[in-house]
Amino acid sequence: MLRHAKDQSQEILANKNKIALFTGLFAGLVFSITLWGYDAVTLASANAVHPWAKLLIGTIPVTAFCVLIAWLSNRIDNALVSFLLWLGTGAVLTLFATHLPYDGMAIYYKLFDPALAARVNYPYNSTVSARAGVVLLVCTVLGGFAGVFFGRMVENANNALAKSAAFLPVLFWSAFFISSAWTIQTFVEAPMRDPLVAIDQLVVNNIKNEATPFTKDESKYMYLSAIGAAADLIHTPRQLVVASYDDLLIQFHVQIDFNGQWVECAVFADNSTEPPRQQPVYCRLLE
């Protein structure tokens, strides 16, 4: 009788451990896909260079870290410790994610595309730091909430009679990580992505204008004249990269590789609208 109870207890602990590990895995994956998956698809659609880099770089360490914290939280099985562990996790993931588009990508280009690295300049300036600080506060709090619910979530999932019912608590819990990822997406990723998307759309609109001319007002609204000296290259295969930005993250320079001919375009972000409206200013040929 005693042995049966012991075996049953060990089975429960083993099952809870599996649930905890799955929970950490799921949290890391939904965080990564929400943050860098959306970004990668958007950048690939806009003909960006290395659009999948952040997803590939970020997913493995983020997911591994979440699995480790889930395992520790379940093994220690203390509400206060769980809260502190996931509070710290929120901070660590945010620090990693807010540095990746800047310092991380600069290092990536140096290692895997030195010629491109010579063209980009991504300082982690005061404006980037301020945005990251806001995100850090929000995501750390969300991580703390995740820690508060972690033990109860594992317990509820373990007690669920059906596997589908066990998945629901995990899905609810992962919403904290989806919210964190989307916050970082909005405050940190978008400012580096939107100018590039705007310049690619400028090229696309100029191609459309050749086939079916827009009205004068439409052309002005889409800033078609900003294509400038690059007008003769718009049908050439292209790849785009954000080259630099000003101290306030308002003016960006996007470079386009038109099959060996490089073009630099300036973009102004009008922060009076939400989201900021990207206004192409000019494009010029580079030597």
N, C-alpha and C positions, 0 to 999 in steps of 0.2 A: 504493500500500500504506500509506504513511504517512498520507495524507489519509483513507483508510478508517478507520484506527485512531483518528485525531483525531475524525472524525465519530462513531464508535462511543463514544468517551470522552465527547463532548458529549451524546450521547443518554442515556448512563448518568447523567450529572450532572443533566440535565433531568428524568429520571425520578425520581431521588432527591429532587430539589427538589419535585416534585409530591407525592411520598409524605410529605415533611416538612410541607408545607402542609396536606395532608389530615389528617395526624396532629395538628397544632396545632388545626385546626378541630374534629376529633372530640373531642379532649381538652376544649376549651372547652365544647362542647355537652353532653358527658356530665356534666361538672362542674356546669353550670348546671341541667340537667334533674334531676339527682339531688338537688341542693340546693334549688332554688327551684320546680321542677316539682312535686315531691311536696308541698311546702308549699302551693303554689297550689291544687292539687286538694283538699287537706284543708280549707283555708280556704274555698274556694268551697262545699264540701259543708256547712260550718258557717255559711253565710250571712254571712261576713265582708265588710267593705267593702274594695273594691279588692284582691281576692285575688290577682290576676295581676301586681300592680305590681312586686314584686321580680324576678319572672321576666323581665318586659319591660325593667326598668332594668338588670339584671345581665348578661343573656346576651350582648348585643352587645359591651360593653367587655371582658368576660372572654374571649370567643371571639376577638376581634380581638387581644388581648394574647397569647394562646396561639399564634395563627398567627404573630405577629411573632417570638416567642421561638423557635418551631420553625424559622422561616426563617433566623434568625441562627445558631442552633445548627448547622444543616446547612451554611450558607455558610462559617462559620469552621472547622467540622469538626475540633474539638479536644476531646478527652475532658474535660480539666480545665475548659475554658471552658463546655462543655455542662453539666457538673455545677453550676458556679456560676450559670449562667443559669437553670436549672430550680430550683435551690435558692432563688434570689431570686424566681422565679415563684411557688413555693409560699407564700413569705412575703407577696408582694404580693396574691395572690388571697385569702389568709386575712384580711389586714387589711381589704380591701375588703368581703369577705363578712361579717365580724363587725361591721362598722360599719353595713352596709346596713339591718338590721332596726331600728336605733335612730336614729342621726343621719340616715341616708339616708331612712328613711320619714318622719321629722319634716320634712325639707326637702320631700319629695314632697307631703305634705299641705298645707304652706304654699303651694306653687306651684299645686296642682291642686284642693285642697279646703280653702280657708281656714277655713270654718266648722268642719270636723272638726279642723283643726290646733289650734284654740282649746280643744279638749276633751282633747287628748293631751299627755302629758309623758313623754319617753323619755330620761332622763339616762343617759349612758354612765358608770355609777358603778363603784365598786371591785369589786363582785361580777361585773358584766359584764366588766370589764377582766381579772379573774382567770381567768374562763372563757375569754376570748379568748386569754389568754396560753398556757394549756394547749393550746388548739387550734392556735395559731401554731407552737408547738414541734413538734407532731405533723405538721402539714401541711407545714412547711418541710422536715422530714426526708424525708417522702414525695416532695416535689418534688425533693430531692437524688437520691433513688433513681431517679426518673424520668430525671433528667439522666444518670446513670451508664449507663442502658440505652438512651438515645435513639439514639446513633450505631449501635449494634449492631442495634437494632430497625429503623431505616431501611435498613440494609444487608441484613438478612434479608428484609425486605419487597421490596426491589429484586431480590433473587436468587430470589424465589419464582417458580415456573413458572406457577402459576395465580393469578388475582386473588383467589380465595377464600383461598388459602394466604397471600397477601400481607396479607390483612385480619387474620389471626390474631395476628401480632406486635403490630399496632396495638391490637387489642382487649385483649391482655394488658397492654400498656403503659398503656392508659387506666384500668386498675384502680387505679393510683396516685391518679388524680383522682377516681374514684368513692369511694375510701376517704377521701380528704380531704373531699369534699363531705358524706359521711355523718357524719364526725366533727363538722363544723360544724353539721350538721343536729341532731345529738344534744345538743351542748353549748350552742348559741347560738339556733337557731331554735325548738326544742321549748319552752323556757321561755316564749317569747312567744306560742306558738300554742296550747299545751295548755289554758291557762285559758279561752281563748275557746271552744274546742271543748267544754269541760266545761259552760259556761253555755248554749251552744246545745243540748247534750244535755239539760240541765235543763229547758229549755222543751219539747223533744220528749217527754221522759218525763212531764211534766205533762199534755201533750195525750193521750198514751197512757193515762194514769191515769184521765182522764175517760171514755174509751171502755171500758176494762177495768181496774178498780181493782187496784192492786198490794196485796199484803199489807202489814201494818203494818211488819214487819221489812224488806221490800223497799223500801218508801217511805223508811224511815229510812236504809237503806244508800245510796239514790240522792239523799238530801237534798232530797226533793221540797218540803218546807215552806219551803226557802230562797227559793222563788219569790216568797213574800210578797205585797206590794202589786201585783206585776205579774201576778198570777194571771188577772185579767180581760182581759189583753192577749195571751195566748199564741196566739190564733188570728189575730192581726194580722200582716201581712207584716213581717219584721224584718231588720235588718242590725246586725252586731256589730263592735266595735273594742276592742282593749285600750287603756284610757285611761291607766293608771299602774301602778306597782309600787313595793314598798318596797326598801330598800337591799340586802336579802339575796335578792331575787327569790323570796320565799316567799308574800307576799300581793299579789294583783293586783286591780285594779278594771277590770271589763269593762262597757262601756256598750252598751245596745241601743236602736236607733232603731225603735220600733214605729210606723211610719208617722207620724212627727212627735212622738210621745210618747216621751221619753227615760227610760230606766231604767238605774240603775247597780247592778251586782252585785259583791260581794266574793267572791274565791276564795282558798282557802288551799291551798298545795302541800305535801303531806306527803312530805318528802324521805327518810323512813325506808323507803320502798318504791322499787323500781326497775321501771319509771319512776315518778316521784313521782305519788302519787294526788291528783287535784284535788278539793278539797272545797268546794262552794259554801256560803257562809255566810249571805248575805242578799241581797235585792234591794229597792231603794227607788226610788220615782218621783222624777224630777228636775223642777225648774221649767222 
